Amino acid sequence: MFHFHFNFNFIKRIFINTGTKCIAFFTLTTYCSIIIANAQNTPVVTAKTNVSSKTDHQQQHQHIAPNFIICGNIANAADTVVSLQMATNPLSPTQKTQVKDNMDAKGNFCIKTTIPLPMQILFVNQGRALPIYAAPGDSLYLTMHPASGKNTNIQFTGSSANEQIYLLQQSSLLATIKKYEDPEKLTLAYGDYKKYADSLLTIQLNYAISFFATNKVSPGFERIAKRDLHYTHGAAIAGYPYLHARSTKNKGLKTNMNVNYYAFQNNAEAPLHNDEMIYYPSYTNYLQTYMLSEVGKKIDNNPKYDASDFYADMAKSTISLLKGAPLQYALARVFIEGITNGKPDNILPYYDDLQKTNPPAELLKITDVYYQRAAKMARGTAASDFTAQDSTGKTVTLADFKGKVVYLDFWATWCGPCRKEMPHSKELVKKYKDNKDIVFLYTSVDKDKNAWLKFLNDNEKGFGGTHIWAGTNKSINEAYQISGIPRFVIIDRNGKLYDGNARRPSDPLLTKDLEAALKIK
């Protein structure tokens, strides 16, 4: 199924500048087959009763809940490796866990894995990825045999055979219709886009209702399948303003919007709290876009909204609206996003709130890594000294500037966004040219020193401040946790961090921060 993903660092910029019973199969089991035409991707489904028996390969694997087991046979496979891909980290739906098995000489395989909750996973072989519904304690037997032409006959045996047919049919349906993120549709005014999005939901829901009326599936799967569609639709509606702004190159947050935009929040078929779908990207994405829309209300009412408050406001909305597992994972995700892309000082306090939710140990283990990293860049922490060379080869250290406020600018000649800031940097240096208590220290991370020197020579009159080359000096990048550029840091006159992720020269509020740092004695 299609899942709507967002780059929240991108969205933030748009926001404020105006993204299966195991092998113990019953002797008499349900047997379903599906023929997939690779070229047309149009499945033809049949279902009947068939007697199944275990293969030797199957008998080697015994089921213990909450394991999910998938065994089967693939005839004449060029690639003998089969795998399951699962998004087992709700903090990062795009991060996949992979479990593999090698087929025997007859093409038999068996994969056993542990899953905490029902989830949709992918079965992969020879570049083909089949969507599979997996639930703790379930098992499935799959055969893939060549049929006529380029078609492949895929057969499922097991308690969840119909569930698998549904997923394949829905995938085929999605291939025949346009998507929520269709670039052309995203340029539409909100009312027209909502009609379009509603029509996609109706098509998919009608198919689901029709399928479940004639094919028996577990109540849990039917519930999850329908909600999966509603969550994907809801995330698309919630994310429309920001993707619309990108598609139309309009920096405004909402264009042709009205109060009905927030109606998606009241959809009973897409409940905000849903512990059983915490491993479904459609749900976790919905949570994030929902919280984003809440912060949007605040931004709408404040033209002078401070971008540095974005992740803190996301955390506040998450705490006030969620509970249980959704709160734990959503808050942890906001915390990690805030540490990575925002101001550490603004998001660090919410680590205590996360701990109060009594989250799973593995979740705390992940977030603690980010907490410890951010704590090293918190205000008042001693700035790490470093040694580098200026354009003349002279050695320069951070300690050379003790007693002065230092504005550190990490950049590279090949970095477009870095160069875009240069005119603003020039104006900033000019503004403080008579102030001997502040230093603008431009730190190049270019690997090619000559490229850096040439750039400085070609742009001598367009620059100011002090320029040093960090190059491949990993200690500097690690000390200041430079994972992307441009990156800016303010250090006070006592050699302590004032802002570990400072504003850019183009941000009008930067001057306010520099003045505040200058007042520290």
Secondary structure, DSSP 8 states (H G I E B T S, - for coil): -------HHHHHHHHH------S---SEEEEEEEEE-TTT---EEEEEEEE----HHHHT----TTEEEEEEEETT-S--EEEEEE---TT-TT--EEEEEE--TTSEEEEEEE-SS-EEEEEEETTEEEEEEE-TT-EEEEEEEE-STT-EEEEEESTTHHHHHHHHHHHHHHHHS--TT-HHHHTS-HHHHHHHHHHHHHHHHHHHHHHHHHS---HHHHHHHHHHHHHHHHHHHHHHHHHHHHHHT--SS-SS--GGGGGGGG-TTS-S--GGGTT-HHHHHHHHHHHHHHHHHHHHT-TT--GGGHHHHHHHHHHHH--HHHHHHHHHHHHHHHHHHS-HHHHTTHHHHHHHT---HHHHHHHHHHHHHHHTTSTTSB----EEEETTS-EEEGGGGTTSEEEEEEE-TT-HHHHHTHHHHHHHHHHTTT-TTEEEEEEE--S-HHHHHHHHHHTGGG--SEEEE-TT-HHHHHHTT-SSSSEEEEE-TTSBEEETT---TT-TTHHHHHHHHHT--
